[in-house]
Amino acid sequence: MHDVKALVASESVLAEVTSRFSSVALCPLVQGFVLLPLTDSVVRDLAAARTSTELEHPKVDDMAPGVAGLAKELSRAGPVAYISTEFFGGAGGQEAVVWDGGRVTLLLSDGTEGGIAWPNSPVSRALRTIGVSAEEGKDEFDTVGLGTHRSTNAWAAAQTAE
């Protein structure tokens, strides 16, 4: 199983979020990037902070309310990727959206029909778009270590345990 929902950006782009939402845990990756796991408590905080006039497009199937608005806002300081993986028993897929300068610059989904071939999965392409450089013999997904924890909650728990 691999089920991760998160925002990924440079540390400087995501750093201010911790002062706005006490539930946020930022997980260091490589190359100056961090992962913000979209746990249930973070999603609740985002939903509570939304304004009724907030327009959130594009939505992917599993993107929680408030995520697109936050990513759009943060992307004014630098590119932000929303990543979603959902695999169980080898079936599933990935979705990714990248915002830069307050607008969507990439929207990808590989669905459940076998996906997009390595190294061009939606998550790897989104990470590449925000500036992650793949290491020799790896794609961007493996370079940043997204296989380290297999769930959103595991990412958050690992960070808060440190």
PyMOL commands that set and color helices and strands:
alter all, ss='L'
color gray80, all
select helices_A, chain A and resi 11-14+17-20+40-49+67-74+122-130+140-144+152-161
alter helices_A, ss='H'
color red, helices_A
select strands_A, chain A and resi 2-10+27-28+33-37+80-88+91-100+103-109
alter strands_A, ss='S'
color yellow, strands_A
deselect
rebuild
show_as cartoon
